[in-house]
Amino acid sequence: MLDQFHVPQDVAVYVDPDDMRSTVEDIFMALGMSKGHARQSSDVLLYADIHGIDTHGVSNMLRVYVQQIRDGKINVDPNWTITREAPAVCTIDSDRGHGGVVGPEAMKEAIERGKKFGIGAVTVSNGGHFGAAAYTAAMALEHDMIGISMTAGGMAMAPTFGAEALVGLNPIGIAVPSRNEAPYIFDASMSAVAGNKVKLIQRLGRGTLPGWITDPDGTPIMDEREIPEEYLHLPVGATREIGSHKGFGLAMMIELLTSTLSGGAAGPDRRAEQAHHFLAYRVDAFMDLDQFKDDVDAYLKRLRTSKTVPGEERVYYAGLLEHEAAEKRSAEGIPYHPEVIGWFKEIIAELDVPDRLPQ
């Protein structure tokens, strides 16, 4: 992430990943989740925090999940079912289960079908927020498969030239196996800036950058200013002149592959909560696996060692910085904003679960 999204070191509170994982797991169980589901949901959140995807870790998402469980929006004991299938594909009704539980189960289903048929595809309806798309996409890597994960995000983005929230933020994750290089793992929403990054910026007391969001009447904000109370997200590209039609088109693609293909319509007409789409490609069904990994490694190395523009130290591809962040945070701890730790102290006391976090 860009530096402006990170918690300043002089205020950051560092927490051991295992302590945070156990704390989050206890919170989920106190709210009625089984130990297995709590462990899975915690793993999704901690994956994000450890890899530096702070927008989708505990800082932003756990308090949302807690409230959704209390409001009955998340079913803590879902009975998810396959409602339609063909040999390599299926559709799953999530039964309003937490996306951090059902999402990984759906990706496992795609992987198993991919192993048998070369490619597996699963759509999920009636679901919930599934965390960082990178998590489920990366599940394919240990099986020497390519993983793709996408979801119908919050309905908060304006189409190019539009002044209504008719498009979801709609992130996609793609993971490709390598041999020695850090794997390529791309994870991004189709909005110019992820919705949760705006929350991070507000927590840090900073303003918007050009091309992120609109003013209240839908006009793109193309300067630096304080974030207005009412705004819409802009597609990747921000304006038509610099390519917003591309981000808008990709967001529509994800909307159609998730919400519509799973039977839940699209856009403001969505019928069944959040929807997801998962794909798993078995590489050796297409070509020799060793050759593929060698080719991927050669390309990734060529990119990271390539010539830079003046003033920049290196080129990095999607997944490289996250790989390095995971090594650093696993050893040194995860940095959190004091406000986040304060929220944890309150919910820990309220739910009467063990307090493992720094004072």
N, C-alpha and C positions, 0 to 999 in steps of 0.2 A: 504494500500500500504506500501511497504518497506520505511524506513525512507529516503533513498537517493532520493526518488521521491518527497518528500514534499518540499515546499518552506521554506527556513530557517526562523525561527521566527524573526530574527533580521532585515530582509529585507521585510517581508510579509506586504502587505497592506490589511487590513480587511474591507470587504464590507458587509453591511446588505443584506441578501438574497432578500428581497423585492425590494431594490433599484436596485440590479443587474438584477432581473427578469424584472422589468419595463424598464430598459435600453435596455436589449436584445429584448424585445417585440417592443420597439420603433424602433430599428434598422431594425428588420424584416419588420415592416410596412412601413418604409421609403423606403425599397427596393421593395415594391409592394405586400406584403402579406396582406391578410385580417386580421382583428383583431383576429378572432377566430384561424386562422392558426398560426399567430404570437404568440398567447398565448400558443398554444399547443407546438410549437417548442421550445419556451422559457422554458416551464415546463420540457421538456426532458433534456435540458442542465442544468437547475438548480437542477434537481434531482441528476444528477451526481456530481455537485459541493457540494451540501449539504451533500451527502452521502460519500464524500471523494474519489469519482471516478474521480480524477482530469484529467486523460487522456482524458475523454470524455465530459468534461465540456466546458465552454466558452473559457478557456485558449488556448486550441488547436483547437477546432472545429468551433467556430463562424467565425473566419477569413477565414476558408476553405469554409464555407457555403456562406459567403458574396461574395467571389470570384466566386464560382460556380453559384450563382444567376446572377452576373454581366456577366458571360460568357455564360449564357443561358443554362447551364447544368441542373440547377434546375428550374422546372416549378413552379412558385409561385402560380398559380391558376389551379391545376391539376383537370382533370375530370377522376378520377380513376373508373374503371369498372370491374365487375366480368365477366371473359371471359369463364369460364368453372366451372361446379359445380355438386356435388351430395349432398344428404341431409346433411351430416356432414362435407363436405369439399368444398373448392372452390379455384380457382386461380384468382388473381387480377392483372390487368395491372395498374401500378402506374401512368402512363402518365408522367413519369419523375418528379413526385412530391417529395418534401422533405421527407426523411424518417421519420423525426420527426413529420410529419403530417399524412402520409399514414400508417406508421407502427402502431401507436396506433389504427387507424381505422380498420386495418386488425386484430389486436388482439381483438378488440371489436367484430368483426365478428366471430372469433374463439370462443370467450366466449359465444356468443348467440347460436351458433350451439352446443357448448358443453352443455349448459343448457338443450337443447331440446333432444340431442341424447347421452349424457354422455361424449362425446369427440368431440371436434371441431378442424379442421386443416385447415390452410389457407397458401397458397404459394403466394408470391408477385414477380412479374417481373417488369423490366423497372423502377426500383426505385433508391433511393439514400441512403446515409449513414443515419442510423436510431438512432445513438447515443448509449448510454449504453444499452446493451441487457437486463440488469436488469430491466430497466424501463418498457418495455412492458411485460416481464415475470411477474413482480410484480402486473400488472393490474389485474391479476386473483385472487389475494389474497382477495380483498374485496368481492368477490363472493364465497368465500370458495372453490376455485378451485386451481389446480396446473397449473402453467403457464410455458411454454417453448418458448423461442424466440431465433432464430439463423439467421445469415446473412452471405452472401458471402463477406468476407472482401477483403482488398487490395491484389492484386496478387504479393506478396512479399516474399513468403516462399519457400525454397528449400525442395524437398522430401528427405527422408533419402538416403544418398549416392549421391544425385543429386547436380548439380551446376547451375541449372536454376530456375527462379521464376515460378513454375508451380502450386503452391498451394496458395490459399488465406489464410489470417490470421484467418478468419472464427471463430468469437466468438459465444458462446452460453450462454444464461441466463436461469436459472431454479429457480422458486420460489415455495415454499411449505408452506401452511398455518399452523399456530400454534395457541395456545391459549394464553399463558402467556409469553412464551419465544420469543425473537426476531426471526422472521421467517428466515428460511434457504433461502438465495438468493445467488445463485452462478452465477458469470459472469466472463468469461475468454475467451481469444482467444486461439486457438490451437497452437499458436506459443509460444516459450519459454518465450518471453516477448512481450507485446502488442506494436504495431507499434508506438502509441502515447507516450508510456513510453520512447522510445528512444528520441523522441522530447523533453520530459521533462528533461531527463538527459543532453541533449545538451544545453538546456536553462540554466541549473544549472551549466554548465561547468564541468561535471563529465564524467567518462568513462564507458565502458561496463564491465559487470561481465562475468565470464566464462559461456559458453553455451547459450548465448543469440543470437548471430549473427555469420555470417561467415566473412572470409576475402574475398577480391575481386574474388578469384578463387573458392570460395565455401567451403573451408576448415573451419570446425568449430573453432571458437576462444575459447580456453579453458583456458585463463588467463585474468587478468585485464589489459586493455589498452585503449588508446584513440580510439574513434569510427572512423573507416575509412570512407573515402568519399563514397566508394562503398561497399555495403554489402548485404547479403540476411538474412532473418530471419530463425532461426532454429525452427523445431517443438518442442513441449513440449517433454522433454527428451534429447534434444540436439544431442546426438550421439546414434547409434544403441546399443552400449554396455549398456547405461543407459536408454534406452527405447524410442528413438525418433520415432521408428516405430509405437508406440501407438499414439503419438501426430499427426503424419502424417496420420495414418488411421482415426482418429477422424476428422481431417480437411477435408479429402476426403468425409467422411460421410456427413458433413455439406454442402460441395460443391454440392453433389448429391441431397440432400433434398431441397436445395435452388435453385441454378441456373438450374440444370438439370430438377428437378421435375416441375419447373415453366415454362419450355419450352425454356430456354436460354442457353443450352449446359453447358459446364463446363471448369474450368481452363482458359488457354489462349484463348480458343475458345468461351468464353462467348459472347452471342449475344445481351443482353439486359440490360446493366448497372448492378446495384446491385440487388440481389434477396434475399428474406427473407422467413422464414418459422415460423409459429406460431402454437402452440398447447395449448389447454385448456382441462383439465380433471376435470369433476365434481366428486368430491370425493365421495359423497353419492350415486353415481351410482355404485361404487365399494364396499363400506363398510359404516358402521355407521360413520357419520361425527364427532360426539363427541368422539368416541373411537379413531378415527384417530388423532384428535388434541391432545388428552391425550397421545397417543403413541409418537407422534412427540415431544411434550414437554418433555416427559421423556427422550427421546434420546438426545435432544439438551442439556438439563440440565446435563445429564450424561457426555456428551462430555466436556462442559465448566467447569465442576468441577472435571475433571479427573486429575490423577497424571501427573506431568510434568517431563521433563528431567532436569538434573541439569543446572542451569543458566537461566531457563525460568520461568516466573511467572504464566502463564496460557495457556490453550488450547483454541483456538477460532475456531468456524466453519464459513463457508461462510455466510456473512450477519450480523454477530455480530458486527464486527468493524465498518461496514457501518452504522448500527443502532446507535451505540454510537457516531459516527462522526456527524450524522444528529442531534442528541440532542445537541451536543456541538456547531456545526456551526450555528444552528438555533438561539441559544442564543447569541453567541459571534461574529458571522460574518464569512464569508468565506475568507480564506487567499489566496491572489493572488500575483504573482511575479510582481515587478515594471514594467517589460517589457510589461506584459499583460495590466496593467493599462495605460501605455503609448500608446499602440495600441488603447485602447478604447477611450482615449482622442482625438486621431487623427480621428477616424471614427465618433465619436460624433460630432466633429466640421465639418467634411466633409458633413455629412448628416443633420446637423442642428437639432439635437434632444436634449432634455433636458439632462443636465449633472448632474447626481445624485451621482457621484462617488467622493471619497476623492481626495483632491488636492495633 
